[in-house]
Each structure stands twice: as C-alpha cells, then as structure tokens.
C-alpha cells in the first residue's frame, strides 16, 4: 500500500472517529437541554400547584427551589458543553479537511500512475509505428527499386490531420474511445 493510500485511510478513520465523538457529544448536550427543560417545568409545576391550592407553600417552595437549583447546575454544564462542542466541531472540520486533502492526493497519485502507464504504451506504440514505417519503406524500395533515402514517405504514406497536428504542432487529438 502506498504512503498516500495509507494517509487517506488514516485520514478517513480519523474523520469517522471525530464524527462519532461529535455525535456522542451532541447527544449528551441534547440530554442536558432536555433535563434543564424538565427542571424548569418542575419549578413551574410547583408554582402552579401551589397557586391552585393543591400543595402547601413550603412544599411548593422546596420543589421550586430544588428544580431551579437543578436547572442552574444544568445551565453551567450546558455552557461547558457548548465550549466543548465548539472544539469538537472544529476537530471534525479539521479531520474532514485532512480527509479531503488526502483524497485529492490519492487521486493525483492515481492519475500519475495512469499517466506513467500511458507513457509506456506510447513508447511501445511509437516503436511499433516506426518499425512499421521502416518496413513500409523497405517494401517500397522492393517495389520501385529506389533506395528509401531517395524517396519521401509522403509518396506512399500520409499521416492524418490529427497525427500531423499532434506531432508537428503538439495539439492533442480529440478524445475517443479505445479500439
């Protein structure tokens, strides 16, 4: 496995781990928010039950005070959690950025390997092409009796416009499907 692929695998794993930690932290924060809402509701219920005459003032006061104290403690935890969530979200973003960069590097490496293989193929094709031209010149000599250095290739072979542009002007031909 290449170092680039290893880096990509590690970056992806780090992103998944950071995302999982983020999801857990957000779930914990949501639970704290629910508990705070429940504590605030309990304080409101104690007050409304006292006003409705269903419980005594002392009982309502104790329930309300306990619920408000819980809510206050939960607010402190929520604020701490918000700061932690900010750091966790930044870590997820950084891990995603590293994974994206590693993905691009892997693509570049993949394209570089493909280019190297195509370069090898082009060299082989060029060698075959030149050997074919040399053989064609030899056969032309047999046909005409004239040595190949006295004859122009153009007399018996003409390149296509695309090949002339590719070799003479370095203009890439239109992309086509392999034969």
Wavefront OBJ file of the C-alpha trace (Angstrom):
o trace
v 0.000 0.000 0.000
v 1.407 3.386 -0.946
v 2.010 6.057 1.664
v -0.670 8.187 0.004
v -3.278 5.462 0.321
v -2.187 4.814 3.915
v -2.563 8.531 4.664
v -6.013 8.517 3.046
v -7.108 5.512 5.118
v -5.848 7.128 8.322
v -7.493 10.463 7.481
v -10.804 8.772 6.745
v -10.606 6.803 10.002
v -9.805 9.986 11.943
v -12.777 11.744 10.331
v -15.117 8.874 11.228
v -13.815 8.845 14.819
v -14.191 12.636 15.126
v -17.705 12.441 13.704
v -18.662 9.709 16.177
v -17.273 11.759 19.082
v -19.209 14.756 17.799
v -22.449 12.794 17.605
v -21.956 11.500 21.153
v -21.187 14.986 22.471
v -24.205 16.485 20.706
v -26.409 13.715 22.094
v -25.099 14.363 25.619
v -25.698 18.103 25.159
v -29.237 17.410 23.965
v -29.862 15.282 27.062
v -28.686 18.144 29.269
v -31.030 20.534 27.448
v -33.937 18.109 27.971
v -33.084 17.737 31.653
v -32.902 21.563 32.025
v -36.321 21.883 30.385
v -37.687 19.223 32.726
v -36.237 21.048 35.763
v -37.743 24.347 34.608
v -41.066 22.585 34.048
v -40.881 21.085 37.546
v -40.311 24.573 39.019
v -43.256 25.943 37.061
v -45.429 22.985 38.089
v -44.620 23.507 41.774
v -45.658 27.145 41.494
v -48.854 26.390 39.582
v -49.832 23.605 42.008
v -49.326 25.982 44.936
v -51.454 28.657 43.214
v -54.129 26.057 42.504
v -54.084 25.135 46.178
v -53.057 21.526 45.616
v -49.826 21.755 47.662
v -48.665 23.795 50.625
v -46.428 26.830 50.219
v -43.489 25.133 51.974
v -43.711 22.060 49.728
v -44.044 24.240 46.624
v -41.097 26.376 47.758
v -38.903 23.317 48.324
v -39.859 21.730 44.989
v -39.414 25.006 43.117
v -36.067 25.772 44.776
v -34.765 22.249 44.098
v -35.885 22.359 40.476
v -34.379 25.839 39.946
v -31.089 24.686 41.535
v -31.053 21.684 39.182
v -31.761 23.976 36.244
v -28.946 26.320 37.311
v -26.477 23.427 37.604
v -27.596 22.122 34.216
v -27.106 25.582 32.648
v -23.488 25.542 33.864
v -22.990 22.068 32.373
v -24.646 23.178 29.123
v -22.343 26.185 28.876
v -19.293 23.959 29.454
v -20.668 21.541 26.887
v -21.145 24.342 24.359
v -17.456 25.246 24.623
v -16.516 21.575 24.265
v -18.868 21.219 21.282
v -17.158 24.135 19.592
v -13.775 22.373 19.923
v -15.268 19.069 18.794
v -16.890 20.704 15.766
v -13.548 22.300 14.893
v -11.874 18.889 15.204
v -14.473 17.355 12.877
v -13.923 20.151 10.365
v -10.132 19.717 10.551
v -10.466 15.933 10.142
v -12.775 16.439 7.156
v -10.289 18.861 5.595
v -7.439 16.351 6.074
v -9.563 13.569 4.582
v -10.456 15.749 1.588
v -6.796 16.675 1.055
v -5.772 13.021 1.321
v -8.488 12.111 -1.191
v -7.142 14.692 -3.646
v -3.582 13.425 -3.116
v -4.722 9.852 -3.774
v -6.469 10.989 -6.966
v -3.295 12.802 -8.064
v -1.260 9.675 -7.396
v -3.794 7.570 -9.304
v -3.641 9.953 -12.267
v 0.174 9.996 -12.123
v 0.273 6.204 -12.233
v -2.163 6.183 -15.158
v -0.036 8.787 -16.975
v 3.107 6.700 -16.437
v 1.383 3.618 -17.863
v 0.122 5.620 -20.835
v 3.642 6.974 -21.402
v 4.942 3.379 -21.525
v 2.216 2.468 -24.002
v 3.011 5.495 -26.147
v 6.696 4.495 -26.272
v 5.761 0.955 -27.299
v 3.292 2.209 -29.898
v 5.878 4.663 -31.227
v 8.454 1.875 -31.559
v 5.928 -0.307 -33.389
v 4.878 2.615 -35.590
v 8.474 3.474 -36.526
v 9.252 -0.188 -37.224
v 6.159 -0.332 -39.440
v 7.255 2.803 -41.337
v 10.746 1.360 -41.807
v 9.265 -1.878 -43.129
v 6.962 0.071 -45.444
v 9.980 1.987 -46.791
v 11.813 -1.324 -47.374
v 8.806 -2.751 -49.255
v 8.558 0.481 -51.289
v 12.251 0.031 -52.229
v 11.459 -3.518 -53.359
v 8.520 -2.198 -55.434
v 10.340 0.722 -57.065
v 13.997 -0.190 -56.835
v 14.734 3.269 -55.441
v 16.539 3.455 -52.079
v 14.362 4.773 -49.259
v 16.604 7.786 -48.687
v 15.751 8.943 -52.233
v 12.002 8.647 -51.660
v 9.732 10.670 -49.429
v 7.410 8.816 -47.114
v 4.750 11.168 -48.374
v 4.810 9.348 -51.746
v 3.319 6.206 -50.206
v 2.083 7.153 -46.742
v 0.392 10.314 -45.433
v -0.412 10.912 -41.777
v -3.888 12.010 -40.781
v -4.504 15.643 -39.964
v -4.759 14.749 -36.261
v -1.409 12.942 -36.282
v 0.237 15.823 -38.162
v -1.134 18.305 -35.593
v -0.111 16.080 -32.680
v 3.466 15.590 -33.882
v 4.035 18.884 -35.682
v 2.113 21.356 -33.532
v 1.784 19.422 -30.242
v -2.002 19.652 -30.360
v -3.682 16.730 -28.586
v -6.229 14.871 -30.706
v -9.872 14.724 -29.664
v -10.537 12.094 -27.042
v -12.034 8.909 -28.376
v -12.895 5.509 -27.056
v -10.102 2.912 -27.183
v -10.273 0.484 -30.060
l 1 2 3 4 5 6 7 8 9 10 11 12 13 14 15 16 17 18 19 20 21 22 23 24 25 26 27 28 29 30 31 32 33 34 35 36 37 38 39 40 41 42 43 44 45 46 47 48 49 50 51 52 53 54 55 56 57 58 59 60 61 62 63 64 65 66 67 68 69 70 71 72 73 74 75 76 77 78 79 80 81 82 83 84 85 86 87 88 89 90 91 92 93 94 95 96 97 98 99 100 101 102 103 104 105 106 107 108 109 110 111 112 113 114 115 116 117 118 119 120 121 122 123 124 125 126 127 128 129 130 131 132 133 134 135 136 137 138 139 140 141 142 143 144 145 146 147 148 149 150 151 152 153 154 155 156 157 158 159 160 161 162 163 164 165 166 167 168 169 170 171 172 173 174 175 176 177 178 179
